[in-house]
Amino acid sequence: MHTILILGGGKSAIFLIDFLAKSCLAKDRKLILADLHLASAQEKLKNQPNAEARQLDIEDSHVRQSMIKEADLVISMLPAFMHPKVAKDCLEFGKHFFSASYESEEMREMKSEIEAKGLFFLNECGLDPGIDHMSAMQIIDYVKSKGDEIISFKSYCGGLLAPESEDNPWKYKFTWNPRNVVLAGQGTSRYIEKGDLKFVPYHQLFNRLETIQFPGLGDFDGYPNRDSLSYRKVYGLENIGTMLRGTLRRDGYCKAWNVFVQLGMCDDSFQMNLPEDTTLRQFLNSFLPYDPTLSVEEKLGNLIPDFDFPTWEKIQWLGFFGNDLLPKLSGSPAAILQAILEKNWKLYPEDKDMIVMQHLFEIKTGEGTQEIRSSLVCIGEDATYTAMAKTVGLPLALAVDLFLDGKINLTGLHVPVLPEIYNPILAELKSHGIRFREEVREVKP
């Protein structure tokens, strides 16, 4: 009997847990779900046979290692910085390791030892990274097999609200880690466009947008992710002229978010300690210049270029022009902003989220130039069974199931860019409603 250990049972793990609990019953396997909160883990397992909840403080190395020794395969749904610690334990005790997070440098340092022990370590097998890799590589490998050349590849992904739940001017609520949303894009983004290297510092990021269209859903803002250049090697497109990976938000979101960026309200580098009666209006005013006569609204309009009514409406809806008290008085500007947004961008039980992903290829063929638009739209069921949880958790669950069934027969350190991994997972995802719609257009010379 194979034993699967899941470390962490957060919001994005619900589909993973459900799928593996059912497959363990059908295939005579055992599932252990270990979480800091035992009651939460028990609730998620729903008393299913062959499944057991355990309490675990991940920093308790003795208990953690004892659990890992019990398992044949370990899935880490913990915060990304904890993965290397778990991976080292798996390496020491000869256990296979799976995660949906980016492959870290610490993980790469284990590569030769993973291979020597004949273990299978799979990272980046969630949504983004994960489904993006697999769906893109399926097209890339097909195009190469025909002898055609990919001259441009752009890929965008966003976790947003389903249209029926867009009940605020931002058309946005938190469907994943709020801190990651507030700090999104910090650093310098880099990509290549028609052979020219492009570098976009944070203060310019939300000005450098591309309009991305989804049939039936309208326009979205696309902005570049931090590092698109490294994916030329990952995808086997080292000589490509255009390569960009980006994030999607609803049209108009980025222009309003740029107000916070330009004012410095997303800064996480220093601490603020504000008086007890500080209002949202005063918090906003603390980032504006002093003027004895101008109002907060007037100063903001003078400071921010093209401060139009839709942008004003978004800032006003969050309460920044009113006198509500701050929900948090100490912390970095980013932390205080996050506390404000968590109150306003809360996902209610009846809300449905939406995942949108789109790949845009330009291909040089023997007959001319061809464009491929491959789009994914996934709508969540409710605030628990979200599209985010489905698209993060199911690819990982399927990878584990296929590996234990012997249908993925590999060893070593991997991300899901090989046909042996992506073909069976993508095929299974289709049966769960996660499928891409492809449109092909011939470009006239």
C-alpha positions in Angstrom: 0.0 0.0 0.0 1.4 3.4 -1.0 1.1 6.2 1.5 0.7 9.8 0.4 1.5 12.7 2.8 0.2 16.2 2.1 1.8 18.9 4.1 -0.5 21.9 4.4 -4.2 22.1 3.8 -4.8 25.7 2.9 -7.4 27.2 0.5 -5.7 26.0 -2.7 -5.5 22.3 -1.5 -9.2 21.4 -1.4 -9.5 19.8 -4.9 -6.1 18.1 -4.4 -7.3 16.6 -1.1 -10.7 15.5 -2.5 -9.3 13.9 -5.5 -6.5 12.0 -3.7 -8.8 10.9 -0.8 -11.2 9.3 -3.4 -8.4 7.7 -5.5 -6.7 6.3 -2.3 -10.0 4.5 -1.5 -10.3 3.1 -5.0 -6.6 2.1 -5.3 -5.9 0.9 -1.8 -3.6 3.7 -0.8 -3.4 5.7 2.4 -3.6 9.5 2.6 -2.2 11.6 5.5 -3.1 15.3 5.6 -0.9 17.2 8.1 -1.7 20.8 9.0 -1.1 23.2 11.8 -4.8 23.2 12.5 -6.0 19.6 13.1 -9.7 20.5 13.1 -9.4 22.1 9.6 -7.6 19.0 8.3 -10.3 16.7 9.7 -13.0 18.8 8.1 -11.3 18.7 4.7 -11.0 14.9 4.7 -14.8 14.5 5.4 -14.3 11.2 7.3 -13.3 9.5 4.1 -11.8 6.0 4.6 -8.1 5.5 4.0 -7.5 9.1 5.0 -6.1 10.5 8.3 -5.6 14.0 9.6 -2.6 14.9 11.7 -1.5 18.1 13.4 2.0 19.4 12.4 4.1 22.4 13.2 6.4 22.3 10.3 9.2 23.7 12.4 9.1 20.6 14.6 11.7 18.6 12.7 11.3 15.4 14.8 7.5 15.1 14.1 7.9 16.3 10.5 10.6 13.8 9.7 8.7 11.0 11.4 5.7 11.6 9.2 7.9 11.8 6.0 9.4 8.4 6.9 5.9 6.9 7.0 5.2 8.1 3.4 6.2 6.9 0.0 5.4 10.3 -1.6 5.2 13.8 -0.1 3.2 16.8 -1.5 4.2 20.1 -0.1 1.4 22.7 -0.1 3.3 24.9 2.4 4.6 28.4 1.6 7.3 28.2 -1.0 10.2 29.1 1.3 9.5 25.9 3.3 9.8 23.5 0.3 13.6 23.0 0.4 13.4 21.9 4.1 10.8 19.3 3.2 12.7 18.3 0.0 15.9 17.7 2.0 14.0 15.4 4.3 12.5 13.5 1.3 16.0 13.2 -0.2 17.5 11.9 3.1 14.7 9.3 3.6 14.3 8.3 0.0 10.8 9.7 -0.7 9.3 11.3 -3.8 8.5 15.0 -3.7 5.8 17.1 -5.4 4.9 20.8 -5.3 3.1 23.4 -7.3 5.7 26.1 -6.6 8.7 27.4 -8.6 11.8 25.2 -8.6 14.2 27.0 -6.3 18.0 27.2 -6.6 18.2 25.1 -3.4 16.2 22.4 -5.1 18.5 22.5 -8.1 21.5 21.9 -5.9 19.9 18.5 -4.9 19.5 17.5 -8.6 22.5 15.0 -8.8 21.6 13.3 -5.5 17.9 13.0 -6.5 19.0 11.3 -9.7 21.5 9.1 -7.9 18.8 7.8 -5.5 16.3 7.2 -8.3 13.7 9.6 -6.9 11.1 11.7 -8.7 10.9 15.3 -7.6 8.3 17.4 -9.5 7.8 21.1 -9.0 5.8 23.8 -10.9 2.8 21.5 -11.4 0.0 23.8 -10.4 -1.6 26.6 -12.5 1.0 29.3 -13.0 3.5 27.7 -12.9 2.0 24.4 -14.1 -0.9 24.4 -16.6 0.9 27.3 -18.4 4.0 25.1 -18.9 2.1 22.0 -20.0 -0.3 23.7 -22.4 2.4 25.8 -24.0 4.8 22.9 -24.4 2.1 20.8 -26.1 1.8 23.4 -28.8 5.5 24.1 -29.0 6.4 20.5 -29.4 3.7 20.0 -32.0 4.8 23.1 -34.0 8.5 21.9 -33.9 7.4 18.4 -35.0 6.1 20.0 -38.2 9.3 21.8 -38.9 7.8 25.2 -38.3 9.5 28.0 -36.4 8.0 29.9 -33.4 9.0 33.5 -33.7 6.9 35.0 -30.9 5.3 33.6 -27.7 3.4 35.6 -25.2 1.6 33.9 -22.2 -0.8 35.6 -19.7 -2.6 34.3 -16.7 -4.9 35.9 -14.1 -6.9 34.9 -11.0 -10.0 37.1 -11.1 -13.7 37.2 -10.4 -16.3 35.5 -12.6 -18.5 38.1 -14.4 -21.5 37.5 -12.1 -19.4 38.3 -9.0 -17.9 41.5 -10.3 -19.7 43.7 -7.8 -17.2 46.5 -7.3 -15.4 49.0 -9.6 -12.1 47.1 -9.4 -13.8 43.9 -10.6 -11.4 42.1 -8.2 -11.3 40.3 -4.9 -8.6 38.2 -3.2 -8.7 34.6 -4.5 -5.2 33.8 -3.4 -2.5 35.1 -1.0 -3.2 38.9 -0.5 0.4 39.7 0.3 1.5 38.4 -3.0 -1.1 40.6 -4.8 0.0 43.7 -2.9 3.7 43.1 -3.6 3.1 41.8 -7.2 5.6 43.0 -9.8 8.2 44.5 -7.4 11.7 44.3 -8.8 12.4 44.7 -12.5 10.5 42.8 -15.2 12.5 41.6 -18.2 11.4 40.2 -21.6 12.4 40.2 -25.2 10.4 41.9 -28.0 11.3 41.4 -31.7 15.0 40.8 -30.7 15.2 43.8 -28.3 15.8 43.1 -24.6 13.3 45.1 -22.5 13.6 45.9 -18.8 10.7 47.4 -16.9 11.3 48.9 -13.4 8.5 48.6 -10.9 7.5 52.3 -11.1 6.8 51.8 -14.8 5.3 48.4 -14.7 1.6 49.3 -14.6 2.0 51.8 -17.5 3.4 49.1 -19.8 0.2 47.2 -20.6 -1.1 45.1 -23.4 -4.8 44.6 -24.1 -5.7 40.9 -24.1 -9.1 39.8 -25.4 -11.1 36.7 -24.5 -14.1 35.9 -26.6 -17.3 36.6 -24.7 -15.4 38.2 -21.7 -14.0 41.4 -23.1 -10.7 43.2 -22.5 -8.1 42.6 -19.9 -4.9 44.4 -18.9 -1.7 42.3 -19.3 1.5 43.4 -17.7 4.9 41.5 -17.8 6.0 39.2 -15.0 9.4 39.6 -13.4 11.6 37.3 -15.6 10.4 36.0 -18.9 13.9 35.6 -20.4 14.8 32.4 -18.4 11.9 30.6 -20.0 13.5 30.7 -23.4 15.7 27.8 -22.2 12.9 26.0 -20.3 10.7 25.9 -23.4 13.5 25.2 -25.8 13.1 28.6 -27.5 16.6 30.0 -27.0 16.6 31.9 -30.3 13.1 33.3 -30.2 12.6 37.0 -31.0 9.7 37.7 -28.7 9.1 36.0 -25.3 6.9 37.5 -22.6 5.0 36.0 -19.6 2.5 38.2 -17.9 -0.3 38.7 -15.5 -3.9 39.6 -16.3 -6.3 42.0 -14.5 -9.6 43.5 -15.7 -9.4 46.6 -18.0 -8.7 49.7 -15.8 -7.4 47.8 -12.7 -3.8 48.5 -13.5 -4.3 52.2 -14.0 -5.9 52.6 -10.6 -3.4 50.3 -8.9 -0.6 52.4 -10.3 -1.8 55.2 -8.0 -0.7 53.2 -5.0 2.6 52.3 -6.7 3.4 55.9 -7.6 2.6 57.2 -4.1 4.7 54.5 -2.4 1.8 52.7 -0.6 3.1 49.3 -1.8 6.5 49.9 -0.1 7.4 47.0 2.2 10.8 48.4 3.2 9.9 50.6 6.3 7.6 50.6 9.2 4.8 53.1 10.0 3.4 53.7 13.5 0.2 55.8 13.2 -2.0 57.4 15.9 -5.1 55.5 17.0 -7.6 57.7 15.4 -6.0 57.7 11.9 -8.5 57.5 9.1 -8.1 56.1 5.6 -8.2 59.6 4.2 -5.3 60.6 6.5 -3.3 57.5 5.6 -3.6 58.5 1.9 -2.8 62.1 2.7 0.4 61.0 4.4 1.8 60.1 1.0 0.8 63.5 -0.6 2.6 66.8 -0.4 1.5 69.4 2.1 -0.8 72.2 0.9 -2.7 74.6 3.1 -5.6 75.0 0.7 -6.0 72.0 -1.6 -8.1 68.9 -0.6 -6.8 65.4 -0.6 -8.7 64.8 -3.9 -7.2 67.9 -5.5 -3.6 67.0 -4.5 -4.0 63.5 -5.7 -5.4 64.7 -9.1 -2.4 67.1 -9.4 0.2 64.5 -8.5 -1.1 61.6 -10.7 -1.1 62.1 -14.5 -4.4 61.3 -16.2 -6.3 60.8 -13.0 -9.7 60.1 -14.6 -13.1 59.4 -13.1 -13.0 55.6 -13.3 -9.7 55.7 -11.4 -11.1 58.1 -8.8 -14.2 55.8 -8.4 -12.0 52.8 -7.6 -9.9 54.7 -5.0 -13.1 56.3 -3.5 -14.9 52.9 -3.3 -12.1 51.6 -1.1 -12.8 54.4 1.4 -9.7 56.5 0.9 -11.7 59.8 0.6 -13.8 59.1 3.7 -13.2 59.1 7.5 -13.3 55.3 8.3 -10.6 54.3 10.8 -7.7 52.3 9.6 -7.9 48.6 10.3 -4.2 48.5 11.0 -2.0 51.2 12.5 1.5 49.8 12.4 3.5 48.0 9.8 4.9 48.7 6.4 2.7 50.8 3.9 2.2 47.6 2.0 1.0 45.7 5.1 -1.4 48.5 6.0 -2.7 48.7 2.4 -3.2 44.9 2.5 -5.3 45.2 5.7 -7.5 47.8 4.0 -7.9 45.7 0.9 -8.6 42.5 2.8 -11.7 44.2 4.3 -13.0 45.4 0.9 -11.8 42.6 -1.4 -13.1 39.7 0.7 -14.5 36.8 -1.2 -18.0 36.0 0.1 -19.4 32.4 0.3 -21.6 32.9 -2.8 -18.8 34.6 -4.9 -17.3 32.7 -7.9 -13.8 33.3 -9.1 -12.4 32.9 -12.5 -9.0 31.8 -14.0 -8.1 33.1 -17.4 -5.0 32.1 -19.3 -4.0 32.8 -22.9 -1.0 31.8 -25.0 -0.3 33.9 -28.2 2.0 32.3 -30.7 3.3 33.7 -34.0 4.6 30.9 -36.2 6.6 30.9 -39.4 5.5 28.1 -41.7 6.4 27.0 -45.2 3.3 28.8 -46.5 3.6 32.0 -44.5 2.9 33.3 -41.0 0.3 31.8 -38.6 -1.1 33.1 -35.3 -2.4 30.8 -32.6 -4.5 32.0 -29.7 -5.0 29.3 -27.1 -7.4 30.4 -24.2 -8.5 28.8 -21.0 -11.4 30.1 -18.9 -12.3 28.2 -15.7 -15.1 29.4 -13.4 -15.2 28.4 -9.7 -18.2 26.9 -7.9 -18.2 29.1 -4.8 -15.7 30.7 -2.3 -14.4 27.3 -1.2 -14.3 25.3 -4.4 -12.6 28.0 -6.4 -11.2 28.0 -9.9 -7.9 28.9 -8.3 -8.0 25.8 -6.0 -9.1 23.6 -8.9 -6.4 24.7 -11.3 -3.6 24.7 -8.7 -4.6 21.4 -7.0 -5.9 19.1 -9.7 -2.8 19.1 -11.9 -0.7 18.1 -8.9 -3.2 15.5 -7.8 -3.3 14.0 -11.3 0.6 14.0 -11.5 0.7 12.0 -8.2 -2.0 9.6 -9.3 -0.4 9.0 -12.7 3.1 8.5 -11.1 1.9 6.0 -8.6 0.0 4.2 -11.4 3.3 3.9 -13.3 2.0 6.1 -16.1 4.7 8.7 -15.5 7.8 6.7 -15.4 10.6 9.1 -14.7 13.3 9.9 -12.1 15.2 13.0 -11.3 14.3 16.7 -10.8 11.6 17.9 -13.2 9.1 20.6 -14.1 6.2 19.5 -16.3 7.6 20.3 -19.8 8.2 16.7 -21.0 5.5 14.9 -23.1 5.6 12.0 -20.6 4.3 14.4 -18.0 2.1 16.9 -19.7 0.2 14.7 -22.2 -1.5 12.4 -19.6 -2.1 15.3 -17.2 -3.7 17.6 -19.9 -5.8 14.7 -21.1 -7.2 14.1 -17.6 -7.7 17.8 -17.0 -10.1 17.9 -20.0 -12.4 15.4 -18.2 -12.5 17.9 -15.3 -13.6 20.8 -17.5 -10.1 22.4 -17.8 -9.5 22.7 -21.5 -8.1 25.2 -23.9 -9.9 26.7 -26.9 -7.5 27.2 -29.8 -8.0 29.7 -32.7 -5.7 29.7 -35.7 -5.4 32.6 -38.1 -3.3 32.9 -41.2 -1.5 36.3 -41.4 -1.6 37.9 -44.8 1.8 39.3 -46.0 
